[in-house]
Amino acid sequence: MKKFLYIMLGCLLFSAGTLKAATTITDPDKIWTVPAVYAMDEEVTWYFDFASASQVGDGEALYMWIWAPTNPTGAPVPLQYKGDRIWAITMTPTTFFNMTVQQLFDNKEPFYFLIRDLDATKLTGTLSIPKTDFIKNFTESGKIMDFAPSDFQIGGTLSILFNSNLVEGFNPVSSTVHMHGGLNDWDKVQGFDAWLPEIRTKTAFKHLGNGIYKKDLVPQTYFGVSEDYDMQNIVFVIAKYNGNDASPDWAGASPDFKILAPGVPEPPPAKLYFFPLKVSLSDIWTITRENNNRGQRLDYTITGGAKTLSGEMEGTMARQRVFINLAKEFKGMQIDKLHVLIKDQNGTTIHDGDISLANIDKPAK
């Protein structure tokens, strides 16, 4: 019923004679916003793809008539033609509607509007874009990190949200928050080099208040790859800057995050196992890790008493392993456990723990 009233309100803005002659424009094939996540007091661009609307010519002048939550101008608002039969409008909602953030959200209805030519001889039906409180929804979700849109592409804008309140020891943030990231498990890297002011600027998140941060980026330009780059994932940690220009450095970091590109299946979980499970100093011991990340290389350190063995596990992304001849390496030593530390080339800890050694009873003579 409310939508019907809004439609009638819009229709009353045109003369009866004009409406009789009006041609209905096919609704947009797609409506989206850049950034996908935005605050009501933040600049945003609404995009309208009229690829299938035969009633509209390429580059034709189109206008928005908007009446909810208000009609800010009392006149049709011109759209910008972006090429490829896509039109857009860029604005900041609080400024455009002359309303506060709270006033906009107090009005529970979406943004209601239609798109037309100047004389209203062609017009769409009622269109809408929801007023979404992304920040409130994210904060209440309990997630450390989230992103949108889910169908982001290498040449499109991706919005990443971060809740610093949920990372132990991260708050208070001493200065600014930054991304240290890469594509395809660090194949292409844009690091947070804290000593370079231009990199601090490029990698910085925007603070939205109360420990919530957002970063908008286009993967192609941010990581410096071609439009043909086969993006499988985006990996990153979020670091805070110590704020000391005389001695710039990190002052803490989040856990590791990974965002899979659209259409990329969720990989099977990594699996680390030891064989035999009940190991003694008479065994040849095998350590295996399956389903590693792309390009991930694993190093091991095994400590027994005063002796330490170290090296690189051998194999592929699917499986890496190492064989340890315990009888040879720890011959004659009186030890009851081994300490095993496995890390990858980025310093990520895969395993850090003790393995108890079984006692082997010698047969009686």
VOKOLFI-594482 format. One record per residue (C-alpha): residue in three letters; x, y, z. Coordinates in nm, 4 decimals, decimal comma, always signed. Layout:
# residues N
REC     r          x          y          z
REC   ALA          X          Y          Z
...
# end
This chain:
# residues 365
REC     r          x          y          z
REC   MET    +0,0000    +0,0000    +0,0000
REC   LYS    +0,2819    +0,2404    +0,0886
REC   LYS    +0,4535    +0,1727    -0,2425
REC   PHE    +0,1258    +0,2403    -0,4233
REC   LEU    +0,0943    +0,5749    -0,2456
REC   TYR    +0,4492    +0,6659    -0,3424
REC   ILE    +0,3758    +0,5777    -0,7031
REC   MET    +0,0653    +0,7945    -0,6960
REC   LEU    +0,2622    +1,0788    -0,5391
REC   GLY    +0,5172    +1,0587    -0,8177
REC   CYS    +0,2491    +1,0473    -1,0812
REC   LEU    +0,0804    +1,3577    -0,9473
REC   LEU    +0,3964    +1,5496    -1,0291
REC   PHE    +0,3237    +1,5176    -1,3983
REC   SER    +0,0350    +1,6504    -1,6005
REC   ALA    -0,2350    +1,4102    -1,7097
REC   GLY    -0,1638    +1,4852    -2,0739
REC   THR    +0,2011    +1,4043    -2,0376
REC   LEU    +0,1317    +1,0753    -1,8616
REC   LYS    -0,0967    +0,9585    -2,1422
REC   ALA    +0,1878    +0,9994    -2,3885
REC   ALA    +0,4556    +0,8514    -2,1643
REC   THR    +0,6550    +0,5476    -2,2701
REC   THR    +0,7519    +0,3039    -1,9992
REC   ILE    +1,1276    +0,2520    -1,9715
REC   THR    +1,2271    -0,1055    -1,8945
REC   ASP    +1,3674    -0,1265    -1,5419
REC   PRO    +1,7478    -0,1324    -1,5094
REC   ASP    +1,9166    -0,4680    -1,5550
REC   LYS    +2,1140    -0,3896    -1,2413
REC   ILE    +2,1348    -0,1231    -0,9728
REC   TRP    +2,4419    -0,1068    -0,7520
REC   THR    +2,6432    +0,1344    -0,5404
REC   VAL    +3,0116    +0,2200    -0,5136
REC   PRO    +3,1241    +0,1739    -0,2507
REC   ALA    +2,9000    -0,1206    -0,1691
REC   VAL    +2,9311    -0,0321    +0,2006
REC   TYR    +2,8790    +0,3345    +0,2846
REC   ALA    +2,7682    +0,5560    +0,5695
REC   MET    +2,4890    +0,8065    +0,5114
REC   ASP    +2,7352    +1,0925    +0,5591
REC   GLU    +2,9797    +0,9428    +0,3071
REC   GLU    +2,9946    +1,0037    -0,0682
REC   VAL    +2,8429    +0,7241    -0,2752
REC   THR    +2,7638    +0,6661    -0,6418
REC   TRP    +2,4438    +0,4890    -0,7474
REC   TYR    +2,4720    +0,3098    -1,0843
REC   PHE    +2,1897    +0,2121    -1,3211
REC   ASP    +2,2503    -0,0318    -1,6074
REC   PHE    +1,9922    +0,0151    -1,8830
REC   ALA    +2,1486    -0,2311    -2,1285
REC   SER    +1,8103    -0,3948    -2,2041
REC   ALA    +1,6001    -0,0765    -2,2124
REC   SER    +1,5421    -0,0281    -2,5867
REC   GLN    +1,3396    +0,2859    -2,5088
REC   VAL    +1,6599    +0,4674    -2,4055
REC   GLY    +1,9263    +0,5726    -2,6532
REC   ASP    +2,2987    +0,5451    -2,5844
REC   GLY    +2,4039    +0,8529    -2,3893
REC   GLU    +2,0506    +0,9949    -2,3751
REC   ALA    +1,9951    +1,2540    -2,1021
REC   LEU    +1,8204    +1,0845    -1,8100
REC   TYR    +1,7007    +1,2294    -1,4799
REC   MET    +1,6060    +1,1018    -1,1376
REC   TRP    +1,2817    +1,2074    -0,9709
REC   ILE    +1,3067    +1,1107    -0,6046
REC   TRP    +1,0392    +1,1628    -0,3391
REC   ALA    +1,1396    +0,9471    -0,0419
REC   PRO    +1,2628    +1,0322    +0,2121
REC   THR    +1,2286    +1,3829    +0,0621
REC   ASN    +1,2312    +1,5609    -0,2691
REC   PRO    +1,5518    +1,7610    -0,2158
REC   THR    +1,5441    +1,9818    -0,5261
REC   GLY    +1,1824    +1,9994    -0,6376
REC   ALA    +1,3094    +1,9219    -0,9859
REC   PRO    +1,4471    +1,6230    -1,1744
REC   VAL    +1,8132    +1,5548    -1,0925
REC   PRO    +2,0362    +1,4869    -1,3954
REC   LEU    +2,2235    +1,1568    -1,4117
REC   GLN    +2,5758    +1,1197    -1,5485
REC   TYR    +2,6292    +0,8940    -1,8480
REC   LYS    +2,9195    +0,6566    -1,7801
REC   GLY    +2,9233    +0,4710    -2,1119
REC   ASP    +2,8102    +0,1155    -2,1943
REC   ARG    +2,4482    +0,2223    -2,1281
REC   ILE    +2,5196    +0,2908    -1,7611
REC   TRP    +2,4014    +0,6089    -1,5850
REC   ALA    +2,4943    +0,7248    -1,2354
REC   ILE    +2,4512    +0,9850    -0,9652
REC   THR    +2,7168    +1,0747    -0,7078
REC   MET    +2,6166    +1,2377    -0,3801
REC   THR    +2,6377    +1,2271    -0,0016
REC   PRO    +2,2924    +1,1300    +0,1328
REC   THR    +2,2966    +1,3629    +0,4355
REC   THR    +2,3914    +1,6580    +0,2146
REC   PHE    +2,1698    +1,5623    -0,0781
REC   PHE    +1,8559    +1,5217    +0,1357
REC   ASN    +1,9523    +1,7863    +0,3935
REC   MET    +1,8901    +1,5362    +0,6734
REC   THR    +2,1044    +1,3960    +0,9542
REC   VAL    +2,2107    +1,0321    +0,9623
REC   GLN    +1,9597    +0,9690    +1,2399
REC   GLN    +1,6781    +1,1366    +1,0481
REC   LEU    +1,7514    +0,9247    +0,7423
REC   PHE    +1,7388    +0,6017    +0,9420
REC   ASP    +1,4333    +0,7129    +1,1395
REC   ASN    +1,2568    +0,7093    +0,8036
REC   LYS    +1,2196    +0,3325    +0,7582
REC   GLU    +1,1322    +0,3398    +0,3898
REC   PRO    +1,3917    +0,2843    +0,1158
REC   PHE    +1,4989    +0,5594    -0,1205
REC   TYR    +1,2055    +0,5684    -0,3649
REC   PHE    +1,2507    +0,7232    -0,7079
REC   LEU    +1,1950    +0,6812    -1,0787
REC   ILE    +1,4128    +0,7621    -1,3790
REC   ARG    +1,2840    +0,9598    -1,6752
REC   ASP    +1,3742    +1,1935    -1,9529
REC   LEU    +1,3408    +1,5672    -1,8865
REC   ASP    +0,9880    +1,5999    -2,0284
REC   ALA    +0,8624    +1,2775    -1,8670
REC   THR    +0,7708    +1,1286    -2,2046
REC   LYS    +0,9702    +0,8237    -2,0967
REC   LEU    +0,9825    +0,6995    -1,7402
REC   THR    +1,0430    +0,3868    -1,5359
REC   GLY    +0,8168    +0,2508    -1,2685
REC   THR    +0,9054    +0,3050    -0,9039
REC   LEU    +1,2625    +0,1991    -0,8201
REC   SER    +1,4229    +0,1764    -0,4796
REC   ILE    +1,7543    +0,1422    -0,2968
REC   PRO    +1,7408    +0,0319    +0,0677
REC   LYS    +1,8772    +0,2549    +0,3429
REC   THR    +2,1105    +0,0058    +0,5098
REC   ASP    +2,2946    +0,0795    +0,8326
REC   PHE    +2,5976    -0,1252    +0,7307
REC   ILE    +2,8039    -0,0152    +1,0299
REC   LYS    +2,5394    -0,1077    +1,2880
REC   ASN    +2,4744    -0,4420    +1,1196
REC   PHE    +2,8458    -0,5238    +1,1078
REC   THR    +2,9042    -0,4239    +1,4693
REC   GLU    +2,6163    -0,6409    +1,5877
REC   SER    +2,7272    -0,9383    +1,3748
REC   GLY    +3,0196    -1,0163    +1,6048
REC   LYS    +3,2526    -1,0557    +1,3063
REC   ILE    +3,6082    -0,9244    +1,3112
REC   MET    +3,6057    -0,8705    +0,9329
REC   ASP    +3,3437    -0,8607    +0,6607
REC   PHE    +3,3270    -0,7399    +0,3006
REC   ALA    +3,0907    -0,6442    +0,0197
REC   PRO    +2,9799    -0,6934    -0,2475
REC   SER    +2,9899    -1,0718    -0,2566
REC   ASP    +3,0270    -1,0653    -0,6373
REC   PHE    +3,3209    -0,8210    -0,6433
REC   GLN    +3,5463    -0,8306    -0,9492
REC   ILE    +3,9114    -0,7465    -1,0046
REC   GLY    +3,8211    -0,4130    -1,1656
REC   GLY    +3,5413    -0,3226    -0,9232
REC   THR    +3,5370    -0,1665    -0,5794
REC   LEU    +3,5538    -0,3929    -0,2754
REC   SER    +3,4652    -0,2640    +0,0724
REC   ILE    +3,6291    -0,4279    +0,3761
REC   LEU    +3,5064    -0,3695    +0,7318
REC   PHE    +3,7193    -0,4332    +1,0419
REC   ASN    +3,6183    -0,4333    +1,4091
REC   SER    +3,9333    -0,3545    +1,6061
REC   ASN    +3,7468    -0,4066    +1,9340
REC   LEU    +3,7460    -0,7829    +1,8749
REC   VAL    +4,1246    -0,8258    +1,8360
REC   GLU    +4,2906    -0,8777    +2,1703
REC   GLY    +4,5568    -0,6168    +2,2395
REC   PHE    +4,4741    -0,4141    +1,9266
REC   ASN    +4,3059    -0,1249    +2,1035
REC   PRO    +4,3736    +0,1481    +2,1728
REC   VAL    +4,4893    +0,2235    +1,8213
REC   SER    +4,7939    +0,4440    +1,8535
REC   SER    +4,7575    +0,6209    +1,5203
REC   THR    +4,6113    +0,4681    +1,2048
REC   VAL    +4,5101    +0,1244    +1,0740
REC   HIS    +4,6467    -0,0269    +0,7520
REC   MET    +4,6226    -0,3261    +0,5184
REC   HIS    +4,9202    -0,5545    +0,4562
REC   GLY    +4,7857    -0,7697    +0,1744
REC   GLY    +4,8302    -0,9707    -0,1388
REC   LEU    +4,6541    -1,1541    -0,4192
REC   ASN    +4,6510    -1,5318    -0,4626
REC   ASP    +4,8214    -1,6235    -0,1351
REC   TRP    +5,0775    -1,3417    -0,1603
REC   ASP    +5,1605    -1,3841    -0,5308
REC   LYS    +5,1184    -1,0061    -0,5718
REC   VAL    +5,1842    -0,8004    -0,2591
REC   GLN    +5,0979    -0,4510    -0,1443
REC   GLY    +5,2664    -0,4425    +0,1933
REC   PHE    +5,2306    -0,1961    +0,4746
REC   ASP    +5,5751    -0,0362    +0,4611
REC   ALA    +5,5281    +0,1919    +0,7591
REC   TRP    +5,8387    +0,3998    +0,6849
REC   LEU    +5,6961    +0,5243    +0,3508
REC   PRO    +5,4389    +0,8052    +0,3938
REC   GLU    +5,2835    +0,7389    +0,0524
REC   ILE    +5,2294    +0,3721    +0,1444
REC   ARG    +5,0786    +0,4691    +0,4782
REC   THR    +4,8300    +0,6775    +0,2807
REC   LYS    +4,7573    +0,4065    +0,0243
REC   THR    +4,7056    +0,1258    +0,2751
REC   ALA    +4,5095    +0,3230    +0,5367
REC   PHE    +4,1622    +0,2290    +0,6549
REC   LYS    +3,9024    +0,4972    +0,7279
REC   HIS    +3,7890    +0,5147    +1,0909
REC   LEU    +3,4100    +0,5194    +1,1074
REC   GLY    +3,4057    +0,5622    +1,4843
REC   ASN    +3,3964    +0,3341    +1,7895
REC   GLY    +3,6780    +0,1121    +1,6622
REC   ILE    +3,5102    +0,0254    +1,3297
REC   TYR    +3,7240    +0,0742    +1,0190
REC   LYS    +3,6560    +0,0515    +0,6448
REC   LYS    +3,8721    +0,0281    +0,3362
REC   ASP    +3,7503    +0,0646    -0,0227
REC   LEU    +3,9815    -0,0660    -0,2934
REC   VAL    +3,9861    -0,1858    -0,6541
REC   PRO    +4,2022    -0,5033    -0,6543
REC   GLN    +4,3409    -0,4415    -1,0026
REC   THR    +4,4799    -0,0954    -0,9300
REC   TYR    +4,5526    -0,1487    -0,5617
REC   PHE    +4,7785    -0,4490    -0,6256
REC   GLY    +4,8999    -0,3306    -0,9668
REC   VAL    +4,7900    -0,6214    -1,1881
REC   SER    +4,6343    -0,6416    -1,5326
REC   GLU    +4,2629    -0,6832    -1,5952
REC   ASP    +4,3411    -1,0390    -1,7156
REC   TYR    +4,4988    -1,1428    -1,3841
REC   ASP    +4,3317    -1,4610    -1,2546
REC   MET    +4,2342    -1,3473    -0,9057
REC   GLN    +4,1628    -1,6436    -0,6775
REC   ASN    +4,1741    -1,4745    -0,3404
REC   ILE    +4,2802    -1,1711    -0,1395
REC   VAL    +4,4874    -1,2366    +0,1725
REC   PHE    +4,5773    -0,9763    +0,4315
REC   VAL    +4,6394    -0,8785    +0,7881
REC   ILE    +4,5354    -0,5461    +0,9366
REC   ALA    +4,8116    -0,3612    +1,1182
REC   LYS    +4,8157    -0,0515    +1,3336
REC   TYR    +5,0821    +0,2130    +1,2877
REC   ASN    +5,2773    +0,3239    +1,5920
REC   GLY    +5,2339    +0,6893    +1,4949
REC   ASN    +5,6033    +0,7618    +1,5367
REC   ASP    +5,7384    +0,9343    +1,2253
REC   ALA    +6,0907    +0,9248    +1,3693
REC   SER    +6,0765    +0,5460    +1,4090
REC   PRO    +5,7823    +0,4224    +1,1982
REC   ASP    +5,6788    +0,0621    +1,2593
REC   TRP    +5,3875    -0,1710    +1,3223
REC   ALA    +5,2307    -0,1619    +1,6695
REC   GLY    +5,0167    -0,4736    +1,6414
REC   ALA    +4,8285    -0,6811    +1,3864
REC   SER    +4,5056    -0,8749    +1,3366
REC   PRO    +4,4792    -1,2459    +1,2551
REC   ASP    +4,5279    -1,3531    +0,8928
REC   PHE    +4,2247    -1,2980    +0,6683
REC   LYS    +4,1369    -1,4478    +0,3292
REC   ILE    +3,8586    -1,3437    +0,0897
REC   LEU    +3,7866    -1,5878    -0,1925
REC   ALA    +3,7095    -1,4397    -0,5329
REC   PRO    +3,3526    -1,5016    -0,6583
REC   GLY    +3,3097    -1,8459    -0,8095
REC   VAL    +3,6191    -1,9894    -0,6445
REC   PRO    +3,5203    -2,3000    -0,4461
REC   GLU    +3,6051    -2,3188    -0,0789
REC   PRO    +3,9295    -2,5185    -0,0608
REC   PRO    +3,9452    -2,8290    +0,1587
REC   PRO    +4,0867    -2,7539    +0,5029
REC   ALA    +4,4569    -2,7979    +0,5575
REC   LYS    +4,5470    -3,1169    +0,7431
REC   LEU    +4,8648    -3,1822    +0,9428
REC   TYR    +4,9400    -3,5307    +1,0675
REC   PHE    +5,2231    -3,7401    +1,2087
REC   PHE    +5,3047    -4,1058    +1,1416
REC   PRO    +5,3297    -4,3150    +1,3406
REC   LEU    +5,1008    -4,1581    +1,5961
REC   LYS    +5,2785    -4,3398    +1,8780
REC   VAL    +5,6371    -4,2559    +1,8012
REC   SER    +5,9596    -4,3698    +1,9635
REC   LEU    +6,3278    -4,3037    +1,9122
REC   SER    +6,3496    -4,6214    +1,7061
REC   ASP    +6,1141    -4,4915    +1,4332
REC   ILE    +6,1445    -4,3141    +1,1026
REC   TRP    +5,8937    -4,0370    +1,1660
REC   THR    +5,6842    -3,8736    +0,8913
REC   ILE    +5,5298    -3,5272    +0,9169
REC   THR    +5,2765    -3,4438    +0,6430
REC   ARG    +5,0646    -3,1388    +0,5676
REC   GLU    +4,8002    -3,1525    +0,2956
REC   ASN    +4,5975    -2,8807    +0,1188
REC   ASN    +4,8482    -2,6003    +0,1588
REC   ASN    +4,7886    -2,2496    +0,0280
REC   ARG    +4,9105    -2,1561    -0,3177
REC   GLY    +5,2862    -2,0908    -0,3021
REC   GLN    +5,3074    -2,1826    +0,0664
REC   ARG    +5,6411    -2,3286    +0,1763
REC   LEU    +5,6812    -2,4933    +0,5156
REC   ASP    +5,9878    -2,5015    +0,7403
REC   TYR    +6,0229    -2,7306    +1,0403
REC   THR    +6,2263    -2,7157    +1,3607
REC   ILE    +6,2397    -3,0270    +1,5792
REC   THR    +6,4057    -3,0032    +1,9195
REC   GLY    +6,4907    -3,2969    +2,1445
REC   GLY    +6,6977    -3,2223    +2,4507
REC   ALA    +6,9992    -3,0193    +2,3428
REC   LYS    +6,9703    -3,1116    +1,9739
REC   THR    +6,7727    -2,9237    +1,7076
REC   LEU    +6,6927    -3,0317    +1,3528
REC   SER    +6,5580    -2,7867    +1,0957
REC   GLY    +6,4828    -2,7757    +0,7263
REC   GLU    +6,2162    -2,7289    +0,4587
REC   MET    +5,9376    -2,9766    +0,3982
REC   GLU    +5,9270    -3,1121    +0,0435
REC   GLY    +5,6343    -3,1448    -0,1924
REC   THR    +5,3585    -2,9486    -0,3577
REC   MET    +5,0563    -2,7408    -0,2685
REC   ALA    +4,8583    -3,0647    -0,2309
REC   ARG    +5,1062    -3,2310    +0,0058
REC   GLN    +5,4347    -3,1467    +0,1746
REC   ARG    +5,6227    -3,3827    +0,4022
REC   VAL    +5,9477    -3,4638    +0,5746
REC   PHE    +6,0966    -3,7944    +0,6958
REC   ILE    +6,3021    -3,7918    +1,0168
REC   ASN    +6,5180    -4,0894    +1,1138
REC   LEU    +6,4856    -4,0501    +1,4890
REC   ALA    +6,7069    -4,3495    +1,5630
REC   LYS    +6,9918    -4,1847    +1,3779
REC   GLU    +6,9348    -3,8196    +1,4686
REC   PHE    +6,8794    -3,8704    +1,8425
REC   LYS    +7,0878    -4,1858    +1,8927
REC   GLY    +7,1919    -4,2431    +2,2514
REC   MET    +6,9925    -3,9481    +2,3904
REC   GLN    +6,7699    -3,9861    +2,6951
REC   ILE    +6,4648    -3,7753    +2,6026
REC   ASP    +6,0930    -3,8280    +2,6520
REC   LYS    +5,9528    -3,5687    +2,4106
REC   LEU    +6,0184    -3,3693    +2,0961
REC   HIS    +5,9165    -3,0102    +2,0366
REC   VAL    +5,7862    -2,9458    +1,6831
REC   LEU    +5,7579    -2,5981    +1,5302
REC   ILE    +5,6306    -2,5582    +1,1731
REC   LYS    +5,6026    -2,2172    +1,0053
REC   ASP    +5,5480    -2,0982    +0,6505
REC   GLN    +5,7608    -1,8494    +0,4571
REC   ASN    +5,5514    -1,5596    +0,5899
REC   GLY    +5,6133    -1,6537    +0,9513
REC   THR    +5,2648    -1,7980    +1,0074
REC   THR    +5,2762    -2,0721    +1,2697
REC   ILE    +5,1264    -2,4001    +1,1484
REC   HIS    +5,2114    -2,6099    +1,4554
REC   ASP    +5,3896    -2,5413    +1,7818
REC   GLY    +5,3789    -2,8188    +2,0399
REC   ASP    +5,5376    -3,1176    +2,2138
REC   ILE    +5,5159    -3,4778    +2,0992
REC   SER    +5,5599    -3,7413    +2,3697
REC   LEU    +5,7920    -4,0311    +2,2914
REC   ALA    +5,6875    -4,3849    +2,3664
REC   ASN    +5,9168    -4,6206    +2,5575
REC   ILE    +6,0072    -4,9347    +2,3660
REC   ASP    +6,0610    -5,2338    +2,5866
REC   LYS    +6,3670    -5,4317    +2,4926
REC   PRO    +6,3073    -5,8084    +2,4621
REC   ALA    +6,4489    -6,0150    +2,7493
REC   LYS    +6,7527    -6,2333    +2,6698
# end
